[in-house]
Amino acid sequence: MLLHWSTLQPQGSNDNPLAAIRFAVPVRIHSIRVFPAGAQPFASAPHIIAETDPESFYIDVFLNAHPIPQADAKERPRVPNALVRTLIAYAGGQVDFAVDMGPEAQHATRLMILKGIFNKLSIAIYGDIVSDAPPPTEVHEMRPLPSIEPVSLSKSIDPSTFSDPTALAKQLLAIIPNAPPLPLVVRLMFCLKPPNDDWDLPDFPYLHADLEVHSDGELDIEAINDLLSRPVRDESTEEELLTFAASVAESIASSKDSIDTYQIARLFSISASQHPGLSTALLHHLDIESIFTAQTLDDDETLLCLLEAASNVDIARRMNTAPFLLSLRQIQESHKADASTQATAQRLSARIAGWQCFEDALMNQRGNFEQSWDMLQELGKVESSMAIWLESVIHHEDMVAKLAEIPVQASLLSYCPLYFRDSIKISSQDAFIALVRAYIGVASVLAVWAWTDSVGNDACREHASAVIHLWQGVDGYREIVNHLLLLRQLTRRLNWISSDNEVPRQSGILAEKIICELAKDPCAVLNEELIETILSLKPKLTFITEFELLSMRKVALVSEDGLPAAVEELMFSSDHPLSLRRLRTLRVSLMLVKRELDLPKGEWKTLESFWEEGSPGIVACLIDVLVGVSGDLNGHFAIYPPPPMNQPLAEQLFLTADDLLKLIVQLTPVYTPTSRTMRNLVVACADIFACVHAAETAYSQANRAARAAKGARQACFDLVQTLSAVGIVAEPGRAGAEVVFRALLQHAGQCGDRDPALHMQQVFALVEHILPEPNVMLYDEGEPSQWVTSVLPNVLDELRLFLHRLDPEKKAHIVNQLNGLDDGVLGIGAWLLTEELKDMTRIIENLAEHLRREDYRLVLQHQVTLCLQFVFCLAKPSSTSSKWWLNAIGGTPDLSLALSDALIALLDGQYTSKYLDELVLVLATSADLFEPELRFTILLAALRGSQCTPSLFSSVSKILASLSTNVISPEPFRMEIGPALSTLTTHEVDSDTARSVLSVLQWLTSQPDSKWIALSGISSTSFTTLFTTLRPLFPADDHPALTSLQSTLILDENEYLPPPSTALPDTLNLSIHDIDDLMRKDIPTPSTPHNGAKTPDILGVIISPPTAILRSSQVATTGLTKTYTNNDFRQLRQTPSARQNTSRLPSMHGLPSESNACSARATDARAGLGNVPWCTPDA
């Protein structure tokens, strides 16, 4: 709400003018809005006109701190006489300045004082009124979080959507009166760089090289290079350029020593940025292969000039010949060339190849986009190379035509985000073209920004700075802008613009914002020019706060001091949770270490730095830091208590974890950590991996924290894969794969305060990732791989517990992987399946016991369902493990016995399940593969299952025919056959089932023992109905046999019928209160001690009462304890000595009569010492 509006006029001296606003009540200010002169602040009051004067100035704002009473405060807070200062830099226009009133808005204000050099100030203040009375306690109301949709980048400032990517730069350049064309701006600012005197000439920037003056052919090569330091006219004809090139060729001396070669290379470097026809004409008259050979290219300066010249497309094409490339290869392999020369020759070869890939990628949908992009990154590190390439793609007709022919498909924002520090995967040609257009557009705008800063046009500079700063907040553009801003000239210009702040200007404010964003990139802070820019920042600043300035200076100083400071920061013991400032410092330190490791002998230097700080090594220190970062991330995604959402901090934590993981992966193959350290590393990695999924769930996909988390995901995969690779040994006799595998299996159940289910899923993903694929079974010289011989046998217990926590589908998937990896060497799959069946049998046995809670019974029943589902996932015909499963049961006696016991337990418990029926069907179909005892169990299970699924009965006769009578137990069989036959009378019976029934009945009547023909569990009505149902399904010739069977079989209806079956639940639904009750331990109900109970003593087995306790005089003779009546005992207890015993059991005094009292005879030496024993009423 609007708190105040006025036009202020300062009072006091000219050196110290002041204006004040006093509020009638305490207020909480949210923002201050300043209106320029002539503006109408309120549409409803057009007569109110702002009168701010001058156009720009600084204002010091002082607010008195008025504490807000809290609801739980016991005393009224004192009102201190303190002023809080802030600075406002008003650079013109209507501007809002946010006001932070402190953490959680615990303070208000009643006075605002403004100090500054201004004549009038039209100001509006917005905020809330705060009451002095303590606020009432509010009841929390659940409300959904608002959905915030990201605002897409406007097409007018999205060069990736332009057929001409330079259109935005040309529009900005048009703001400057009489501005030169864009190619000339690029040429002057980044390549030719005219001297200061030329800027003062009236014809500047149209000062061109006069090529006709030197047509006599007597030219010195150095003079030619000086001549070309000015731009060649774009209107020059091809004939003029060829004539000049011919004169240059004639003037070059025949000797090709290093000096002449360098000057010729410099000539090509200068001409690369000039008129496109100049380099073509020179290449026509000068033979590169004969001038530049392995013998003449003997110094680094010549190669650097050629490297710069190769940024031109025409020169790169001419260099892409076998003789020239052979010369570069000879330099790289020469023992005489120094390291820098060899490195430059390698870069030149890569640039030539990069141009070839780039041109192919523009036209080929399957081009090498990554290599082409690597060339653009390399070009963006040197401003002259970047400018020459930019000239080629915006000024060379063939390159412009190629790019214009490609239609615009989508914006750069439609494709994956970019990470300049990592290799990126460019998904398609459309994505690559959008990336190239964005690169051209950004580079062109930066050239215009540099030009407008040089000529001092603040309006154009302000617009260009605003576009650059806006791009810094857009994924894709941010990486390009920050990468190119590190060019030496551009970084210095940021320093110059931000330091010119005597009067606040919008361009200066934007420059500070650009520097602030640039300093958040740790790779950028390694740039020397940016370090100098940050350290040169001095108050007063228009945008950067004091706290932010201290943070930027900290990272700049660490970067300036180099490796020793980085090692010191990494070794410093930090308090947790880590702050944003600390995380930025750590990231810069990691980048310094990584940069040093990439240098020759940098590894040894890095080790020495760590040793000097007392660290045992690099990897151990990095792991300690990673463990701390992992702990902080766990706190961000805890479910109890729910932490506040701090997305910027979470982003920095993920980025720091990503940097640490990548550096550890780089060092681990050489500096393998010990077993304990490796375990801590894997645990931290697993926690980070789980937090990645939590961030992707909690944050929107457009959120920077979510994108940072995605980068850390791949780093986690790379780490566990590296640690579990062949050849990584944690300690003698223990492979790294074993340590990693065991650590993951154990950590699956240690989620901390995070969601245990999500934690388990993410650990499962890591376990699945490190297990070798079953179809890529590796053998070492004919022997099984280390996973089979050294890893799996040592982690069986952990593996079994891990599988117990998985859902059936994932459990079956892991077992399949292990089976393929084992390949029958260990039989680990059969062992795991055996243990699973044993666990199921034990659960069923627990269900048979009396359970106090019905909820607990449901939980156990659901566990049985999950076990059956897991077994069925392995057994079902569509599974790849079905054949192995059947062979394992038939060939493993322990597994066969465990399966038989589990099925018998299910039958005895009268449990039914759809998974059990499906499993029995698979078993019955292949019953001939199993042992007779298991076949009989399957037979019983099929009979039981046919009561729900009658089609199961069709396999009973086949199994029964394969069994001998000594295997079949009569009683269980008779108990199952009757109910199964009874069930068939209520279902439709097919011909296969009918034949099976006939075979079973004939088998019963063929047995010599008469007890087989007595059926139980089927009524006479059902028995009659059964034969009535069967007769139509058989031909008339079989009817006599059916009649004979019906008359032979007898019914025993008096036998015990089994209890009703229990259906195992497929799902489990419990309230949170039920779960809480199940998790609580059973606390026994308090009860009176039993007869003769003694109170335990901490110093002895039984307490011995003090001798001062009064005893009956008859104890010595009779051994009986005395029984007190009424209040006798209470009176005796008044003596001090009697009160010493404070641990007595209750006495028997106060009973109504002696006849109802119970006496006990002492049976040992402790009797009669004052402990009155308990006795039952009938004692």
Secondary structure, DSSP 8 states (H G I E B T S, - for coil): -EEEEEEE--BS-SSS-EEEEEEEEEEEEEEEEE--TT--S-TT-TT-----BSSSEEEEEEEE-EE---TT-SS-------EEEEEEEE-SSSEEEE---SGGG-EEEEEEEEEES-SBEEEEEEEEE--SS---------------------GGG-GGG-SSTTHHHHHHHTTSTT---HHHHHIIIIII---HHHHTSTTTT-----SSTTTTS---HHHHHHHTTS---TT--HHHHHHHHHHHHHHS-S---HHHHHHHHHHHHHHTTS-HHHHHHHHHHS-HHHHS-TTT--SHHHHHHHHHHTTSHHHHHHH-SHHHHHHHHHHHH-SSS-HHHHHHHHHHHHHHHHHHHHHHHHH-TT--HHHHHHHHHHHTTSHHHHHHHHHHHHHSHHHHHHHHHS-----GGGS----TTS------HHHHHHHHHHHHHHHHHHHHHHHHHHHT-HHHHHHHHHHHHHHTTSTTHHHHHHHHHTSHHHHHHHHHHHH--SS--HHHHHHHHHHHHHTT-HHHHT-HHHHHHHHT--S--SS--HHHHHHHHHHHHHHHH-HHHHHHHHHS---SS--HHHHHHHHHHHHHHHHHHTSTTHHHHHHHHHHHTT-S-HHHHHHHHHHHHHHHHHHHT-SSS-----HHHHHHHHHHHHHHHHHHHHHTTTS---HHHHHHHHHHHHHHHHHHHHHHHHS-TT-HHHHHHHHHHHHHHHHHHHHTSTT-EEETTEEHHHHHHHHHHHHTT--TTS-HHHHHHHHHHHHHHHS--GGG--EETTEE-HIIIIIGGG-HHHHHHHHHHS-HHHHHHHHHHHHHHHTTSS-HHHHHHHHHHHHHHHHHHHHHS--S-HHHHHHHHHHHHHHHHHHHHHHSTTSTTHHHHHHHHHH-HHHHHHHHHHHHHHHHTTEE-HHHHHHHHHHHHTGGGS-HHHHHHHHHHHHHHTTT-GGGGGGHHHHHHTS-TTTS-HHHHHHHHHHHHHHHTTS---HHHHHHHHHHHHHHHTSSSGGGGEE-S--HHHHHHHHHHHGGGS-GGGHHHHHHHHHH-EE-TTS------EE--SS----HHHHHHHHS----------TT-----SSSSS----TTS---TTHHHH-B-----TTHHHHHTTSTGGGG--------TT-S-GGG----B--STTTTSS------TT-
